[in-house]
């Protein structure tokens, strides 16, 4: 889907105090950015930011970083962020493939992937955020006991992920094809898309994965 560019978005992002503009300078020292040693969790492709900002409000003892590569989408999140009194969340406008350049090994505790682009054509499989290419990046920045959480309404992408994630050397700790009618629904925080899809009666798929320590 083509995104409508918002005139002046880049400048507003550049001027925002909620965006980290040179993330490579903080590699290995993100605790200094937040001013504490709390766990750091990131959402890749955060969209308008509802999910990660709700998490930040609910868990002040956890630090959050929202990643969104599209400036016009990030701008919408910044507008919401400006209305909140929070000290435990910042945003990055970067490509997820380059995250290992911005985070040191073991610096991240948890990664969230929510309603990612399914890239349905086989020739685009490497672009899927649960492809081996991206799983290798996550492997490089997560703590040894870190986990990845993935939600989608796309059954095809979810079935692909149930195969691609173990193939990349990870264990799937839990999974469901119908999140809102499963035990995994406890404590679930909804995204904008999830709220919309759930109201339409669409089932939401979710899995939680960690590195296979025997590999």
BAFI-3210 file (N, C-alpha, C; in Angstrom, 3 decimals, decimal comma, padded with zeros to 6 digits):
// residues 215
n [1|2|3|4|5|6|7|8|9|10|11|12|13|14|15|16|17|18|19|20|21|22|23|24|25|26|27|28|29|30|31|32|33|34|35|36|37|38|39|40|41|42|43|44|45|46|47|48|49|50|51|52|53|54|55|56|57|58|59|60|61|62|63|64|65|66|67|68|69|70|71|72|73|74|75|76|77|78|79|80|81|82|83|84|85|86|87|88|89|90|91|92|93|94|95|96|97|98|99|100|101|102|103|104|105|106|107|108|109|110|111|112|113|114|115|116|117|118|119|120|121|122|123|124|125|126|127|128|129|130|131|132|133|134|135|136|137|138|139|140|141|142|143|144|145|146|147|148|149|150|151|152|153|154|155|156|157|158|159|160|161|162|163|164|165|166|167|168|169|170|171|172|173|174|175|176|177|178|179|180|181|182|183|184|185|186|187|188|189|190|191|192|193|194|195|196|197|198|199|200|201|202|203|204|205|206|207|208|209|210|211|212|213|214|215]
n.u [000,840|000,581|002,026|000,873|002,767|003,652|004,011|006,891|007,403|009,876|011,460|010,090|010,442|013,193|013,486|012,301|012,304|011,821|012,841|015,625|018,373|020,928|021,461|023,528|025,563|024,900|025,195|025,605|025,417|022,851|021,567|022,493|021,171|018,566|019,040|019,123|019,354|017,340|015,476|015,482|013,138|011,980|009,930|009,457|008,621|006,468|004,274|001,652|002,132|000,540|000,546|003,204|003,394|001,320|002,365|004,602|003,392|002,160|004,261|006,517|008,995|010,391|012,276|011,560|011,831|010,697|010,561|010,311|010,333|009,138|008,639|006,252|004,466|005,706|005,530|002,852|002,872|004,531|002,933|001,033|002,717|003,595|001,599|001,835|003,188|006,016|009,046|010,351|010,508|011,547|011,919|012,979|013,979|014,676|016,053|015,089|016,798|019,282|019,689|021,638|023,741|023,129|022,574|024,216|025,517|023,275|021,932|019,245|016,128|013,626|011,737|009,210|007,026|004,543|001,793|003,122|004,151|003,043|004,314|003,527|004,365|006,564|009,108|009,657|010,161|012,386|012,049|010,222|009,552|010,008|011,747|014,733|016,834|016,169|015,805|018,377|019,475|017,998|018,922|021,476|021,236|019,617|019,346|020,736|018,593|016,501|013,378|011,156|008,181|005,421|002,745|-000,025|-002,573|-002,511|-002,795|-001,241|001,325|001,802|001,880|004,086|006,007|005,956|007,458|009,807|011,047|011,874|013,604|015,616|016,968|015,641|013,426|009,951|008,027|005,386|002,237|-000,595|-003,521|-005,650|-005,689|-007,321|-009,097|-007,736|-005,385|-003,226|-004,150|-004,214|-003,251|-002,737|-001,832|-003,299|-002,856|-003,393|-004,268|-004,980|-007,135|-009,003|-009,229|-010,107|-012,596|-013,916|-014,148|-012,029|-009,629|-006,691|-003,306|-000,618|002,748|005,427|008,890|012,197|015,820|017,283|019,040|020,608|021,725]
n.v [-001,194|002,204|004,854|007,987|010,826|013,169|016,532|018,133|016,299|015,036|017,144|017,827|015,475|015,492|017,586|016,715|015,942|013,404|011,552|009,554|010,645|009,960|007,051|005,163|006,135|005,462|002,796|000,025|001,542|002,273|002,373|004,666|006,603|006,348|006,698|004,752|001,265|-000,399|-003,052|-003,194|-002,936|-003,439|-002,375|-003,379|-001,738|000,030|001,527|003,774|003,813|003,117|000,624|000,344|002,653|002,318|000,155|001,391|003,195|001,438|000,011|001,377|000,604|-000,482|000,090|001,500|001,272|002,471|001,480|002,801|003,082|004,751|008,083|009,641|008,051|007,756|010,370|010,609|009,065|010,620|012,804|011,746|010,984|013,417|014,158|012,731|012,082|010,760|008,998|006,824|006,027|006,156|006,985|005,592|006,241|004,138|001,469|-001,810|-003,911|-002,981|-002,951|-004,190|-002,510|-000,514|-001,484|-003,216|-006,592|-008,571|-006,433|-005,921|-006,863|-007,825|-008,290|-006,971|-007,803|-006,634|-007,158|-007,090|-006,257|-008,656|-009,443|-011,234|-012,511|-015,029|-014,282|-012,136|-013,019|-012,705|-010,242|-010,369|-009,920|-012,066|-013,676|-015,665|-013,837|-011,562|-012,779|-013,456|-010,966|-010,222|-012,189|-011,330|-009,068|-009,549|-010,431|-013,411|-014,817|-013,556|-012,757|-013,063|-011,637|-012,142|-010,954|-011,314|-010,892|-012,299|-015,342|-016,879|-015,687|-016,228|-019,046|-019,436|-018,281|-020,019|-022,033|-020,826|-019,593|-021,663|-022,906|-021,089|-021,533|-021,112|-021,562|-022,127|-021,003|-020,686|-020,635|-019,539|-019,680|-018,135|-015,723|-014,103|-015,859|-017,619|-018,901|-017,263|-014,735|-013,360|-010,424|-009,215|-006,593|-004,379|-003,434|-000,709|-001,855|-004,385|-003,894|-003,011|-005,279|-007,224|-006,228|-006,774|-009,435|-010,999|-013,572|-013,437|-014,190|-015,407|-015,754|-016,740|-016,653|-017,994|-018,133|-021,201|-022,980|-025,156|-025,026]
n.w [000,000|-000,900|000,858|001,958|001,633|004,084|003,974|005,138|007,138|007,644|008,636|010,982|012,411|012,674|014,404|016,698|020,165|020,965|019,301|018,513|016,940|016,019|016,271|016,119|017,647|020,182|020,527|022,535|024,788|025,562|027,975|029,101|027,664|028,604|031,247|033,211|034,243|033,352|031,674|028,075|025,544|022,208|019,461|016,233|013,355|014,249|013,488|014,121|016,777|019,042|020,464|021,612|023,119|024,914|026,308|027,459|029,181|030,952|032,044|033,686|034,579|032,544|029,602|026,406|022,853|019,855|016,527|013,353|009,954|008,095|007,568|007,513|008,875|011,347|012,207|012,983|015,275|016,878|017,348|019,070|021,137|022,176|023,864|026,140|029,377|029,693|030,388|029,515|026,850|023,458|019,948|016,797|013,485|011,360|009,288|009,860|009,201|009,750|012,447|014,057|013,838|015,513|018,009|020,624|021,042|022,911|024,066|024,013|025,440|024,636|021,654|019,638|017,041|015,153|013,163|010,648|007,281|005,011|002,658|000,357|-002,062|-003,267|-004,154|-002,615|-000,095|001,602|002,652|004,628|008,067|009,695|008,392|007,705|007,307|008,841|011,326|011,990|012,518|014,792|016,514|017,003|018,612|020,819|024,316|025,864|027,057|025,895|024,211|021,366|020,194|018,128|016,214|014,002|011,487|009,249|007,948|006,183|006,384|009,048|009,136|007,520|009,218|011,386|010,378|009,362|011,569|013,488|011,665|011,532|013,822|016,226|019,051|019,273|021,739|022,437|020,756|018,800|016,755|017,194|019,006|020,764|021,831|023,448|025,918|025,745|025,573|027,922|029,483|027,073|024,887|022,691|019,243|016,859|014,418|015,330|017,019|015,154|013,433|015,247|015,940|013,656|013,742|012,929|013,320|015,326|015,047|017,056|018,218|020,400|020,662|021,286|021,349|020,241|022,424|022,028|019,592]
ca.u [000,000|001,355|001,808|000,837|003,817|003,224|004,997|007,559|007,515|011,282|011,941|009,488|011,107|014,549|013,420|011,607|013,131|011,446|013,503|017,076|018,758|022,187|021,432|024,792|026,412|024,458|025,384|026,271|025,233|021,484|021,154|022,813|020,113|017,413|019,465|018,945|019,722|016,144|015,449|015,094|012,323|011,765|008,916|009,894|007,447|005,480|003,130|001,303|002,712|-000,370|000,982|004,400|003,138|000,517|003,299|005,432|002,555|001,845|005,480|007,540|010,285|010,956|012,549|011,031|012,252|009,832|011,237|009,422|011,181|008,402|008,545|004,876|003,836|006,340|005,012|001,593|003,229|005,087|001,819|000,468|003,741|003,695|000,526|002,082|004,306|006,772|010,506|010,894|010,288|012,045|011,660|014,066|013,551|015,754|015,710|015,288|017,917|020,526|019,639|022,886|024,650|022,686|022,484|025,285|025,034|022,664|021,478|017,785|015,495|012,442|011,403|007,820|006,686|003,076|001,088|004,120|003,804|003,217|005,099|003,014|005,031|007,736|010,353|009,853|010,186|013,464|011,631|009,339|010,288|010,331|012,604|016,045|017,653|015,861|016,020|019,813|019,672|017,450|019,820|022,684|021,023|018,860|020,004|020,638|017,257|015,536|012,318|010,511|006,743|004,947|001,299|-000,462|-003,878|-002,277|-002,568|-000,131|002,571|001,995|002,309|005,477|006,828|006,060|008,511|011,056|011,687|012,666|014,663|016,691|017,612|014,881|012,344|008,667|007,625|003,923|001,630|-002,035|-004,125|-006,804|-005,191|-008,330|-009,843|-006,723|-004,746|-002,234|-004,808|-004,022|-002,279|-002,497|-001,977|-003,727|-002,407|-004,496|-004,765|-005,598|-008,439|-009,874|-009,479|-010,881|-013,979|-014,486|-014,213|-010,899|-008,742|-005,328|-002,300|000,508|003,740|006,549|010,041|013,495|016,895|017,518|020,341|021,398|022,293]
ca.v [000,000|003,430|005,762|009,399|011,574|014,390|017,583|018,613|015,244|014,801|018,238|017,702|014,350|015,945|018,537|016,123|015,448|012,028|010,711|009,465|010,967|009,294|005,872|004,425|006,679|004,899|001,343|-000,458|002,455|002,768|002,645|006,073|007,409|006,315|007,084|003,651|-000,045|-001,214|-003,800|-002,436|-003,695|-002,670|-002,794|-003,142|-001,388|000,352|002,249|005,013|003,750|002,856|-000,545|000,543|003,707|001,700|-000,623|002,320|003,729|000,370|-000,564|002,420|000,005|-001,026|001,107|001,092|001,951|002,176|001,632|003,002|003,626|005,698|009,348|010,119|007,230|008,131|011,667|010,386|008,585|011,743|013,643|011,092|010,991|014,753|014,327|011,832|012,372|009,511|009,140|005,502|005,635|006,980|006,416|005,571|006,162|003,365|000,210|-002,887|-004,757|-002,374|-002,805|-004,622|-001,367|000,439|-002,150|-004,164|-007,944|-008,745|-005,165|-005,862|-007,947|-008,355|-007,671|-007,138|-007,641|-006,592|-006,909|-006,721|-006,466|-010,088|-009,706|-012,559|-013,152|-015,809|-013,576|-011,110|-013,692|-012,185|-008,976|-010,638|-009,675|-013,339|-014,450|-015,929|-012,628|-010,730|-013,551|-013,357|-009,654|-010,299|-013,049|-010,575|-007,982|-010,000|-011,108|-014,871|-015,280|-012,654|-013,395|-012,344|-011,830|-011,827|-011,022|-011,003|-011,401|-012,982|-016,763|-017,341|-015,214|-016,922|-020,408|-019,298|-017,982|-021,235|-022,851|-020,082|-019,269|-022,823|-023,162|-020,148|-021,911|-020,624|-022,395|-021,469|-021,323|-020,729|-020,098|-019,725|-019,112|-017,334|-015,133|-013,571|-016,974|-018,557|-018,521|-016,234|-013,426|-012,697|-009,338|-008,774|-005,179|-004,357|-002,391|-000,111|-002,856|-005,478|-003,425|-002,993|-006,639|-007,930|-005,748|-007,399|-010,865|-011,709|-014,171|-012,930|-015,222|-014,929|-016,718|-016,258|-017,490|-017,698|-018,850|-022,602|-022,969|-026,321|-024,791]
ca.w [000,000|-000,995|001,968|001,583|002,295|004,742|003,751|006,338|008,154|007,987|009,471|012,305|013,069|013,001|015,519|017,840|021,268|021,238|018,307|018,619|015,570|015,653|017,145|016,112|018,709|021,462|020,509|023,735|025,926|025,588|029,358|029,367|027,051|029,496|032,586|034,152|033,714|033,133|030,412|026,884|024,610|020,991|018,507|014,862|012,563|015,289|012,955|014,823|018,107|020,156|021,227|022,434|024,105|025,976|027,125|028,231|030,272|031,904|032,630|033,817|034,926|031,314|028,590|025,100|021,635|018,726|015,244|012,203|008,890|007,259|008,296|007,658|009,899|012,609|012,617|013,695|016,613|017,629|017,777|020,259|022,192|022,764|024,843|027,259|030,279|029,799|030,302|029,209|025,458|022,368|018,643|015,811|012,090|010,765|008,645|010,834|008,808|010,220|013,904|014,698|013,819|016,520|019,313|020,880|021,354|024,217|024,647|023,973|026,191|023,961|020,367|019,225|015,632|015,141|011,910|009,652|005,874|004,747|001,454|-000,026|-003,198|-002,865|-004,455|-001,590|001,210|002,446|003,250|005,766|009,313|010,353|007,497|008,293|007,245|009,996|012,546|012,303|013,139|016,155|017,279|017,341|019,575|021,988|025,422|025,730|027,444|025,296|023,426|020,279|020,135|016,785|016,005|012,649|011,071|007,979|008,211|005,366|006,988|010,324|008,839|007,069|010,390|012,198|009,768|009,175|012,843|013,919|010,693|011,819|015,074|017,372|019,579|019,465|023,107|022,478|019,535|018,653|015,556|017,623|020,245|021,673|022,425|023,940|027,173|025,465|025,567|029,215|029,460|025,708|024,554|021,296|018,333|016,102|013,481|016,064|017,468|013,974|012,974|016,260|015,854|012,458|013,985|012,330|014,311|015,394|015,331|017,855|018,691|021,206|020,329|021,888|020,682|020,572|023,076|021,648|018,271]
c.u [000,878|001,004|001,807|001,888|003,268|004,331|005,575|007,765|008,959|011,816|011,375|010,123|012,495|014,549|012,812|012,570|012,852|012,093|015,015|017,635|020,067|022,324|022,739|025,730|026,068|024,627|026,195|026,080|023,831|020,988|021,464|021,747|018,913|017,767|019,251|019,333|018,537|016,209|014,969|014,326|012,042|010,607|009,398|008,670|006,289|004,254|002,886|001,623|001,808|000,142|002,137|004,211|002,249|001,406|004,123|004,659|002,343|003,066|006,586|008,923|010,925|011,165|012,110|011,596|011,333|010,550|010,208|010,214|010,485|008,102|007,108|004,109|004,393|005,808|003,704|001,863|003,760|003,986|001,142|001,437|003,812|002,635|000,740|003,293|005,053|008,268|011,165|010,640|010,864|011,773|012,900|013,461|014,673|015,191|016,042|016,469|019,238|020,602|020,920|023,934|024,334|022,584|023,618|024,708|024,465|022,099|019,954|017,180|014,334|012,188|009,957|007,693|005,162|002,543|002,017|003,575|004,045|004,082|004,728|003,722|006,320|009,037|010,664|010,001|011,255|013,091|010,723|010,137|010,557|011,160|013,959|016,958|017,431|016,081|017,484|020,128|019,179|018,377|021,037|022,464|020,275|019,761|019,864|019,261|016,164|014,514|011,804|009,030|006,236|003,435|000,965|-001,888|-003,737|-001,885|-001,366|001,212|002,847|002,478|003,739|006,403|006,999|007,116|009,848|011,788|012,460|013,824|015,861|017,370|016,932|013,850|011,070|008,114|006,112|003,395|000,129|-002,497|-005,318|-006,517|-006,284|-009,235|-008,870|-006,157|-003,725|-002,843|-004,592|-002,919|-001,997|-002,765|-002,255|-003,107|-003,625|-005,118|-005,520|-006,994|-009,446|-010,248|-010,350|-012,352|-014,700|-014,586|-013,091|-010,011|-007,321|-004,392|-001,163|001,454|004,792|007,711|011,291|014,564|016,994|018,926|021,199|022,071|023,648]
c.v [001,248|004,364|007,204|010,153|012,863|015,426|018,077|017,563|015,059|015,890|018,157|016,567|014,750|016,848|017,937|015,628|013,988|011,034|010,736|009,583|010,326|008,036|005,089|004,905|006,085|003,382|000,898|000,420|003,068|003,042|004,092|006,997|007,500|006,726|006,013|002,341|-000,959|-001,951|-002,912|-003,356|-002,828|-003,245|-002,413|-002,901|-001,016|001,077|003,539|004,956|003,427|001,743|-000,215|001,673|003,202|000,862|000,295|002,916|002,683|-000,156|000,485|001,883|-000,706|000,123|000,593|001,946|001,513|002,458|001,744|003,709|004,684|006,972|009,812|009,335|007,590|009,459|011,529|009,910|009,729|012,665|013,064|011,201|012,335|015,004|013,489|012,274|011,065|009,793|007,841|005,056|006,671|006,256|006,506|005,471|005,484|002,139|-000,923|-003,786|-004,261|-002,287|-003,226|-003,521|-000,384|-000,147|-003,173|-005,547|-008,013|-007,492|-005,082|-007,081|-008,605|-007,565|-007,989|-006,888|-007,717|-006,233|-006,370|-006,942|-007,937|-010,408|-011,080|-013,257|-013,830|-015,049|-012,472|-011,704|-013,123|-010,875|-009,172|-010,539|-010,931|-014,236|-014,685|-014,704|-011,767|-011,482|-013,503|-012,025|-009,672|-011,113|-012,279|-009,545|-008,401|-010,583|-012,621|-015,423|-014,380|-013,387|-012,451|-012,661|-011,324|-012,004|-010,636|-011,511|-012,236|-014,441|-017,296|-016,937|-015,952|-018,351|-020,424|-019,118|-019,192|-022,188|-022,108|-019,810|-020,467|-023,128|-022,246|-020,435|-021,393|-021,654|-021,567|-021,927|-021,454|-020,149|-020,368|-019,086|-018,222|-016,740|-014,768|-014,629|-018,052|-018,062|-017,408|-014,836|-012,653|-011,645|-008,782|-007,281|-005,085|-003,189|-001,769|-001,140|-003,965|-005,104|-003,456|-004,410|-007,411|-007,514|-006,344|-008,915|-011,663|-012,314|-013,609|-014,063|-014,614|-016,082|-015,996|-017,204|-017,046|-018,498|-020,290|-022,718|-024,178|-026,142|-024,125]
c.w [000,000|000,164|001,477|002,370|002,874|004,600|005,075|007,411|008,605|008,915|010,882|013,102|013,529|014,227|016,784|018,918|021,594|020,265|018,524|017,206|015,108|016,507|017,190|017,216|020,073|021,539|021,739|024,958|025,954|027,002|029,738|028,787|027,987|030,930|033,630|033,474|033,491|031,792|029,263|025,945|023,389|020,182|017,122|013,991|013,456|014,753|013,723|016,313|019,279|021,059|022,165|023,441|025,239|026,897|028,024|029,403|031,361|032,641|032,714|034,160|033,733|030,335|027,219|023,973|020,499|017,422|014,125|011,102|008,045|008,037|008,511|008,710|011,270|013,115|013,386|015,124|017,475|018,130|019,017|021,435|022,905|023,838|026,098|028,077|030,531|029,695|029,845|027,774|024,495|021,056|017,749|014,422|011,319|010,049|009,617|010,475|009,378|011,742|014,609|014,686|014,940|017,922|019,444|021,171|022,766|024,842|024,763|024,672|025,447|022,675|020,031|017,726|015,542|013,758|010,822|008,247|005,532|003,538|000,884|-001,181|-002,750|-003,088|-003,431|-000,188|002,145|003,128|004,459|007,066|010,126|009,432|008,171|008,309|008,479|011,312|012,965|012,974|014,580|017,058|017,778|018,440|020,839|023,074|025,242|026,069|026,871|024,437|022,344|020,297|018,781|016,698|014,574|012,430|009,803|008,234|007,424|005,945|008,287|010,094|008,323|008,270|011,289|011,651|009,729|010,486|013,403|012,955|010,918|013,150|016,321|017,803|019,670|020,811|023,240|021,177|019,536|017,357|015,905|018,995|021,234|022,289|022,916|025,264|026,974|025,468|026,866|029,123|028,073|025,546|023,062|020,521|017,653|015,159|014,206|016,542|016,321|013,550|013,963|016,206|014,651|012,600|013,365|013,420|014,197|015,776|016,153|018,181|019,522|020,949|021,071|021,144|021,165|021,114|022,718|020,294|018,404]
res [x|x|x|x|x|x|x|x|x|x|x|x|x|x|x|x|x|x|x|x|x|x|x|x|x|x|x|x|x|x|x|x|x|x|x|x|x|x|x|x|x|x|x|x|x|x|x|x|x|x|x|x|x|x|x|x|x|x|x|x|x|x|x|x|x|x|x|x|x|x|x|x|x|x|x|x|x|x|x|x|x|x|x|x|x|x|x|x|x|x|x|x|x|x|x|x|x|x|x|x|x|x|x|x|x|x|x|x|x|x|x|x|x|x|x|x|x|x|x|x|x|x|x|x|x|x|x|x|x|x|x|x|x|x|x|x|x|x|x|x|x|x|x|x|x|x|x|x|x|x|x|x|x|x|x|x|x|x|x|x|x|x|x|x|x|x|x|x|x|x|x|x|x|x|x|x|x|x|x|x|x|x|x|x|x|x|x|x|x|x|x|x|x|x|x|x|x|x|x|x|x|x|x|x|x|x|x|x|x|x|x|x|x|x|x]
***
